[in-house]
Amino acid sequence: MLLGAESFQRLNQSHVAVVGLGAVGGYALEALARTGVGRLTVVDFDTIQPTNINRQILALESTLGRSKVAAAADRISDINPSCRVEPLDLFIDDSTVEEIFSRRPDIIIDAIDSMNPKVQLLRACYLSGIPTLSSMGAALRKDPLAIRVGDLSESNHCPLAKRIRKRLRKDNIVSGITCVYSTEKVDFDYRQEIEPAQIETGMDRGRKRNTLGSLPTITAIFGLVLANEVIRLLSSRP
């Protein structure tokens, strides 16, 4: 009713890949499924653990121990059985991004929470010309009114975005990536080593990550804003 039949048809014929199905990506996926996006590729290599329940929409007592992509596929099918879902249970790096690209998504949502895979995905998407919306740091934030959408080059007060910009600048990538970020100042040095979070699948993939507190409200809003941008772009696309 709001978008109109023609715009809804565009959404129904669109293909979105959501990479990272945690606190941010899960809510982005939920919104896309409920809006009628016709094809969704879901990418994650992790399983659902008890520590996910406080903030991840896929984490339930009934889904503990399951792979996130399998739980996501079942949830999407329950929401919209006509949606075509493609689960990819893989760890993102330079050698696996082609698995996503080969499916030719219209837009990719980056909701990865690890630095190296995130940079590798963003670099590959940029060089391949695939429209990408990326989540910056949602942890440690408490103010939902500080959340913004803009080019990565314009983001401010986000230590994660600053580090990503520095990494991408080495490849002469200085703009052209849309992101969701918060202007709320956080008192944390991302270079500081604190007790590392173990990757809960027991898989030895990627570097150990810092454990940062987060609110389910803020991470969910990040995901919903990402989804809203995708809906806005796809529904107005010729």
TAKA-V398057 format. One record per residue. N is the residue number from 0. RES is the residue in one small letter. SS is DSSP state (alpha for helix, beta for strand, coil for the rest). PHI is phi in whole degrees, -180 to 180 (* if undefined). D_FIRST is the distance of its C-alpha to the first C-alpha in Angstrom with 1 decimal. Layout:
BEGIN
[[N:RES:SS:PHI:D_FIRST] [N:RES:SS:PHI:D_FIRST]]
END
This chain:
BEGIN
[[0:m:coil:*:0.0] [1:l:coil:-77:3.8] [2:l:coil:-85:5.8] [3:g:coil:94:5.5] [4:a:alpha:-63:7.7] [5:e:alpha:-67:10.7] [6:s:alpha:-67:10.2] [7:f:alpha:-64:9.1] [8:q:alpha:-63:12.2] [9:r:alpha:-62:14.2] [10:l:alpha:-61:13.6] [11:n:alpha:-65:14.6] [12:q:coil:-99:17.6] [13:s:coil:-95:18.6] [14:h:beta:-129:21.5] [15:v:beta:-121:22.1] [16:a:beta:-106:25.4] [17:v:beta:-110:25.8] [18:v:beta:-108:29.5] [19:g:coil:100:30.7] [20:l:coil:-114:29.1] [21:g:coil:-90:30.6] [22:a:coil:-64:29.3] [23:v:coil:-88:27.1] [24:g:alpha:-63:26.2] [25:g:alpha:-63:25.3] [26:y:alpha:-73:22.5] [27:a:alpha:-61:21.2] [28:l:alpha:-63:21.3] [29:e:alpha:-57:19.6] [30:a:alpha:-66:16.5] [31:l:alpha:-65:16.4] [32:a:alpha:-64:16.9] [33:r:alpha:-77:14.1] [34:t:alpha:-90:11.6] [35:g:coil:98:12.8] [36:v:coil:-60:15.6] [37:g:coil:-79:17.7] [38:r:beta:-143:21.1] [39:l:beta:-131:22.6] [40:t:beta:-102:26.3] [41:v:beta:-115:27.6] [42:v:beta:-129:31.0] [43:d:coil:-170:33.4] [44:f:coil:-114:37.0] [45:d:coil:-93:37.2] [46:t:beta:-114:37.3] [47:i:coil:-84:35.8] [48:q:coil:-123:38.4] [49:p:alpha:-56:38.9] [50:t:alpha:-69:38.7] [51:n:alpha:-84:35.1] [52:i:coil:-65:33.9] [53:n:coil:-69:33.7] [54:r:coil:-148:30.9] [55:q:coil:-107:29.6] [56:i:coil:-67:26.6] [57:l:coil:-81:28.3] [58:a:coil:-88:31.6] [59:l:coil:-137:32.3] [60:e:alpha:-57:35.6] [61:s:alpha:-78:34.6] [62:t:alpha:-111:33.9] [63:l:coil:-57:37.1] [64:g:coil:88:39.1] [65:r:coil:-81:36.4] [66:s:beta:-69:35.5] [67:k:alpha:-65:32.3] [68:v:alpha:-69:31.0] [69:a:alpha:-68:31.7] [70:a:alpha:-64:30.0] [71:a:alpha:-65:26.9] [72:a:alpha:-61:26.8] [73:d:alpha:-65:27.1] [74:r:alpha:-66:24.4] [75:i:alpha:-61:21.8] [76:s:alpha:-64:22.9] [77:d:alpha:-69:22.4] [78:i:alpha:-77:18.8] [79:n:coil:-143:17.9] [80:p:coil:-59:20.9] [81:s:coil:-85:19.7] [82:c:coil:-73:19.8] [83:r:beta:-88:23.1] [84:v:beta:-112:25.0] [85:e:beta:-124:28.3] [86:p:beta:-83:30.3] [87:l:beta:-122:33.1] [88:d:coil:-90:35.7] [89:l:coil:-148:37.5] [90:f:coil:-92:38.8] [91:i:coil:-81:37.8] [92:d:coil:-156:40.6] [93:d:coil:-61:41.7] [94:s:coil:-89:42.7] [95:t:coil:-116:39.4] [96:v:alpha:-62:36.7] [97:e:alpha:-64:37.1] [98:e:alpha:-60:35.8] [99:i:alpha:-79:32.4] [100:f:alpha:-60:32.8] [101:s:coil:-64:33.9] [102:r:coil:-88:30.4] [103:r:coil:55:29.0] [104:p:coil:-69:25.9] [105:d:coil:-73:23.7] [106:i:beta:-145:23.8] [107:i:beta:-116:26.0] [108:i:beta:-99:25.6] [109:d:beta:-98:29.0] [110:a:coil:-123:29.3] [111:i:coil:-77:33.1] [112:d:coil:-109:35.3] [113:s:coil:-115:38.6] [114:m:alpha:-61:40.0] [115:n:alpha:-61:41.6] [116:p:alpha:-61:38.8] [117:k:alpha:-64:36.3] [118:v:alpha:-64:38.4] [119:q:alpha:-63:39.1] [120:l:alpha:-67:35.5] [121:l:alpha:-62:34.5] [122:r:alpha:-61:37.6] [123:a:alpha:-64:36.9] [124:c:alpha:-63:33.2] [125:y:alpha:-62:34.3] [126:l:alpha:-68:37.2] [127:s:alpha:-90:35.1] [128:g:coil:75:32.4] [129:i:coil:-91:29.6] [130:p:coil:-57:26.9] [131:t:beta:-138:27.3] [132:l:beta:-118:25.9] [133:s:beta:-122:28.5] [134:s:beta:-91:29.0] [135:m:coil:-90:32.1] [136:g:coil:-72:33.9] [137:a:coil:-105:32.0] [138:a:coil:-68:35.1] [139:l:coil:73:37.2] [140:r:coil:-93:34.4] [141:k:coil:-130:33.5] [142:d:coil:-105:31.5] [143:p:alpha:-69:27.8] [144:l:alpha:-78:27.7] [145:a:alpha:-92:30.0] [146:i:beta:-80:27.6] [147:r:beta:-132:26.9] [148:v:beta:-122:25.6] [149:g:beta:-176:28.0] [150:d:beta:-68:30.5] [151:l:alpha:-55:33.1] [152:s:alpha:-67:35.8] [153:e:alpha:-96:34.3] [154:s:coil:-66:34.0] [155:n:coil:-145:36.5] [156:h:coil:63:38.1] [157:c:coil:-121:37.0] [158:p:alpha:-59:40.2] [159:l:alpha:-64:38.4] [160:a:alpha:-61:36.8] [161:k:alpha:-62:40.2] [162:r:alpha:-67:41.8] [163:i:alpha:-67:39.3] [164:r:alpha:-59:39.7] [165:k:alpha:-62:43.4] [166:r:alpha:-68:43.2] [167:l:alpha:-72:41.0] [168:r:alpha:-62:43.1] [169:k:coil:-64:45.9] [170:d:coil:-103:44.0] [171:n:coil:62:43.3] [172:i:coil:-102:39.6] [173:v:coil:-118:39.0] [174:s:coil:-159:35.4] [175:g:coil:100:32.3] [176:i:coil:-119:30.9] [177:t:beta:-83:27.8] [178:c:beta:-139:28.2] [179:v:beta:-107:27.0] [180:y:beta:-145:30.1] [181:s:beta:-118:31.4] [182:t:coil:-89:33.8] [183:e:coil:-68:35.3] [184:k:coil:-74:39.0] [185:v:coil:-122:40.3] [186:d:coil:-98:44.0] [187:f:coil:-157:44.5] [188:d:coil:-97:46.2] [189:y:coil:-66:44.4] [190:r:coil:-84:47.7] [191:q:coil:-70:49.3] [192:e:coil:-90:50.2] [193:i:coil:-123:49.4] [194:e:coil:-55:49.5] [195:p:beta:-74:47.5] [196:a:beta:-83:44.8] [197:q:coil:-77:45.8] [198:i:coil:-69:43.4] [199:e:coil:-74:42.7] [200:t:coil:-81:42.8] [201:g:coil:81:46.4] [202:m:coil:-79:45.7] [203:d:coil:-90:47.7] [204:r:coil:-124:45.0] [205:g:coil:75:44.5] [206:r:coil:-80:46.2] [207:k:coil:-66:46.2] [208:r:beta:-111:43.6] [209:n:beta:-68:44.0] [210:t:coil:-94:42.5] [211:l:coil:-121:40.3] [212:g:coil:-72:38.8] [213:s:coil:-150:35.0] [214:l:coil:-95:32.5] [215:p:alpha:-63:29.7] [216:t:alpha:-67:27.4] [217:i:alpha:-69:28.3] [218:t:alpha:-63:28.2] [219:a:alpha:-65:24.8] [220:i:alpha:-64:23.4] [221:f:alpha:-54:25.0] [222:g:alpha:-64:23.2] [223:l:alpha:-70:19.8] [224:v:alpha:-66:20.4] [225:l:alpha:-57:21.5] [226:a:alpha:-62:18.4] [227:n:alpha:-62:16.2] [228:e:alpha:-63:18.4] [229:v:alpha:-63:18.1] [230:i:alpha:-61:14.3] [231:r:alpha:-62:14.6] [232:l:alpha:-69:17.4] [233:l:alpha:-70:16.3] [234:s:alpha:-72:12.9] [235:s:coil:-103:14.8] [236:r:coil:-80:17.8] [237:p:coil:-70:19.0]]
END
